[in-house]
Amino acid sequence: MLEENKINRINELAKKAKTSGLSIEEAKEQSQLRSEYLKTFRSTMRDTIENVKVLDPDGNDVTPEKVKDAQNKKFLN
């Protein structure tokens, strides 16, 4: 997860952008922080999905093949 101080800074910059606007340096910082946030979010989401097993009401494994393939690749590495 992204550090709390970075998330707070993203929120500060977003609020400032809505009220008074951002300087060029602040806009660059905001872009960099957002990119870092998205990278972390995607990585966490991918890890979560790769550790999920989907079962139907009868208890049969109905995990999508794409997820199973990703799980197999992860365990082979």
C-alpha positions as CSV (number, residue, x, y, z in Angstrom):
1,M,0.0,0.0,0.0
2,L,1.1,3.5,-0.6
3,E,2.4,5.5,2.3
4,E,-0.2,7.5,4.2
5,N,1.7,10.8,3.8
6,K,1.7,10.3,0.0
7,I,-2.0,9.6,-0.1
8,N,-2.6,12.7,2.0
9,R,-0.5,14.7,-0.4
10,I,-2.5,13.4,-3.4
11,N,-5.7,14.6,-1.7
12,E,-4.2,18.0,-0.8
13,L,-3.1,18.5,-4.4
14,A,-6.5,17.4,-5.7
15,K,-8.3,19.9,-3.4
16,K,-5.9,22.7,-4.4
17,A,-6.4,21.9,-8.1
18,K,-10.2,22.3,-7.6
19,T,-9.9,25.6,-5.7
20,S,-7.0,27.7,-6.8
21,G,-5.1,25.6,-9.4
22,L,-1.7,24.0,-9.3
23,S,1.7,25.3,-10.3
24,I,3.7,23.4,-12.9
25,E,5.8,21.8,-10.2
26,E,2.7,20.8,-8.2
27,A,1.1,19.3,-11.3
28,K,4.2,17.2,-12.0
29,E,4.2,16.1,-8.4
30,Q,0.5,15.2,-8.6
31,S,1.1,13.2,-11.8
32,Q,4.0,11.3,-10.3
33,L,2.1,10.5,-7.1
34,R,-1.0,9.3,-9.1
35,S,1.2,7.1,-11.2
36,E,2.8,5.6,-8.1
37,Y,-0.6,5.1,-6.5
38,L,-2.0,3.3,-9.6
39,K,1.1,1.1,-9.9
40,T,0.7,0.0,-6.3
41,F,-3.1,-0.4,-6.6
42,R,-2.7,-2.6,-9.8
43,S,0.0,-4.7,-8.2
44,T,-2.1,-5.3,-5.1
45,M,-5.2,-6.1,-7.2
46,R,-3.3,-8.5,-9.4
47,D,-1.9,-10.3,-6.3
48,T,-5.4,-10.6,-4.8
49,I,-6.9,-12.0,-8.0
50,E,-4.1,-14.5,-8.4
51,N,-4.9,-15.9,-5.0
52,V,-8.7,-16.3,-5.5
53,K,-10.5,-19.5,-6.1
54,V,-14.1,-19.1,-7.4
55,L,-16.6,-21.8,-6.4
56,D,-20.2,-22.1,-7.6
57,P,-23.0,-22.9,-5.1
58,D,-22.4,-26.6,-5.5
59,G,-18.7,-26.2,-4.5
60,N,-17.3,-26.8,-8.0
61,D,-14.2,-24.8,-9.0
62,V,-15.3,-22.3,-11.7
63,T,-12.2,-20.1,-11.5
64,P,-11.7,-18.5,-15.0
65,E,-8.9,-20.1,-17.0
66,K,-7.1,-16.8,-17.3
67,V,-6.8,-16.6,-13.6
68,K,-5.7,-20.2,-13.3
69,D,-3.0,-19.6,-15.9
70,A,-1.8,-16.5,-13.9
71,Q,-1.8,-18.6,-10.7
72,N,0.2,-21.4,-12.4
73,K,2.8,-18.9,-13.8
74,K,3.2,-17.3,-10.3
75,F,3.8,-20.7,-8.7
76,L,6.2,-21.8,-11.4
77,N,8.5,-18.8,-11.0
